[in-house]
Amino acid sequence: MPVDKTKNDKVFVGTLNENGVIEILTEKIGNETILGQIIKTVKNAQENKGNVQKGNKTIAIIILRYK
């Protein structure tokens, strides 16, 4: 759904310039962007999941030893 932009309006990823020239000032890059924060969150979740799985494996080994 197109939305008109004027001078000093914020634009986001996926903004299209249908005609003329557009000058954009980048305020955030890399890890500062929302996408960068999402990537960081996913990486942290994957690392923490690995620690939980290691703990579960240790518990499973202990249980199997006493069967």
N, C-alpha and C positions, 0 to 999 in steps of 0.2 A: 504494500500500500504506500504509494508515494507521499512524501511530506516535503513541503517547500522549506528551504533553508535560506536564511539571510546572513549578513555579515555578523560574526561573533557567535553564531549558533554552533553547538557541538555536533560533530558527525561521528559515526561509529563504523565498525567493520561492515562492509556491504553497502556503504553509501555510494550511490551512483550519480555521476555528473552527466546529465542528459545533453547539455549544451554549454558552450562557453568554457571559461577557465576557472579552476578552483585552486585556491592556495590553502593548505592545511598545516596548522602548527601541531606537531606531535607533543602531547603532554606526558605520556607514559610509554615505555617500551619494555620488552622482555618480561622479567619477573614481576614488574609493577602492574602489568595488565591483568584483567580478569582471567584471560586464558592462561597466563603465566601462573596465577594463583591456583587455578584448577589443576594444572599439571603438577604443581608442588603438593597439593592436597592428595592427589592420586598416588604419587610416589611415596608419600608418607604412609598412606593407608596400606600400600603394598608391602612396605618394609615392616610395619607393625603386624600385618597378617603373617608374615614369615616368622616372627618371634612367637606368635601364638601357636602356629603350627609346630614349631620346634618343641614347645612346651607340651603340646598334645602328644607328640611322638615319644617324648620321654615318659609321660604318664602311661602310654600304651605299652611301652617296653617293660615298665615296672609291673603292670597288671599281668602281662603275659608270663613273666617270670614266676609269678605266684599261682598260676593256674595249675 
